[in-house]
């Protein structure tokens, strides 16, 4: 009995949600959870950085996914393992050795997710004809981004909600910044004679509405003052002293590379091509304000009340720079702990932000959050077992032995590099994003840096709106529209328009760097255009990777392609910041535009079947 054809809409969105969620859980949610659990920034950065490794090396075991079992089997099985990984994290969070135990399960999660990516991308190519591959490439990218938003938004909100409902009443602080407030804030609020109060235990602040003037304060004076506040918190038993806080920093001798290559080369570039700009270094920085917090009564013996404070709503230009996590015990409940808020020095108009302090059962909150993820992936595994189509081409290799596996492994690697136009294809994969790879590293610094050094001087909150909202909308629309037009005319027809769209829209940053406009509307329009062009042009890139991967070992070959893609982003991005420092923003963006010649050359070398991705007459009639 012939299987009823299943709509791609039934499985592509859910499949790429399942692909994106574990990645964001490993790379982002883990960091937030460990921060809430009191792990130091040093340990978080060190150990979570290694979790990216499975995605880097996944091409090395992709041939096994291609050889053993079906892609459908790998998808369902990996989703079960991912669910088990999430459940393992949830079960081990309450343990005394939670850091080591959860890291072990995050490693399981990372390897399972990387393997799932291989199988899902391979299945996408097997389950769809070339026209549908082109049509839905934007949809899969969109739902991958939705997974990122879900992970960074919905799941964090869930954990926050559970924290707020499992502890005492949340602490709310309103921070108002205005040029009207000109009084000095470099003083420590005095809090004396703290006594137990009747009623339920709760947190008390010296003032619920904090006023900060938008005038700058002297950097040196601020540093001295902040050091004294940090030491006061340490004295009262609220914050652990950093291991390196009193360690002398010994100036290291320049390496041979720095002495003989990067420094003289940088000086030569700066002298001959650098932007000549007079820079006035400000002696002032953003103003600060202090808030004192203490408990209304003594907690039970052995019980710790942890206050985690973060922004709830409002302007991100008003930030909490000290006191995000404060632990109150029976020994320090009646001593004030100090939170330090600072405004962005570029903020000159009135603004405000609301901060919320939560004291709930943090292990409980995060355990429930990961149980939800575990349940979601168990659902995904059952759902995809039913809804995923069974393409005839999705078959495992027969008569597999250890010897044949290694033989096929060798053949897979060798066949990739023996494909027609392999060198041109690899050159394209490495260089198509040559300009964008450099630009992406400098977008946020350019938006944030002050105008006297060539930036736009936006506040942190404005950057969140411009790039995090308008930019994402442009990127998503570009990807979706790119997929649909490619499905109509095919990859070859749209390759050059997409390439030029991706490259020419970079000129918006050239325009912004020379005009340094104050208009937030113009800046938003420019960012939207550039991100739309990038999303539209990236469609051609993804389609070509699929096109080049076609053949016997398409799953493994696609993993190789994505490896070259990652390398093509990594290498240019490594030197982009150094180069911008030598050139200045104006000349750096000119350089980025010049670099557009490289991907244009790469595209001109490609030979693509005119019919690839293009709808046939029969398919067009169905559409």
Secondary structure, 3 states (H helix, E strand, C coil): CCCCCCCHHHCHHHHHHHHHHHHHHHHHHHHHHHHHCCCCHHHHHHHHHHHHHHHHHCHHHHHHHHHCCCHHHHHHHHHHHHHHHHHHHHHHCCCCCHHHHHHHHHHHHHHHHHHHHHHHHHHHHHHCCHHHHHHHHHHHHHHHHHHHHHHHHHHHHHHHHHHHHCCCCCEEEEEEEECCCCCCCCCCCCCCCCCCCCCCCCEEECCCEEEEECCCEEHHHHHHHHHHHHHHHHHCCCCCCCCCCCCCCCCCCCCHHHHHHHHHHHHHHHHHHCCCCCCCCCCEECCEEEEEEEECCCCCCCCCEEEEEEEEEECCCEEEEECCEEEECCCCCCCCEEEEEEECCCCCCCEEEEEEEECCCHHHHHHHHHHHHHHHHHHHHHHHHHHCCCCCCCCCCCCCCHHHHHHHHHHHHHHHHCCCCHHHHHHHHHHCCHHHHHHHHHHHHHHHCCHHHCCCCCCHHHHHHHHHHHHHHHHHHHHHHHHHHHHHHCHHHHHHHHHHHHHHCCHHHHHHHHHCCCCHHHHHHHHHHHHHHHHHHHHHHHHHHHHHHCCCCHHHHHHHHHHHHHHHHHHHHHHHHHHHHHHCHHHHHHHHHHHHHHHHHHHHCCCCCCCCCCCCHHHHHHC
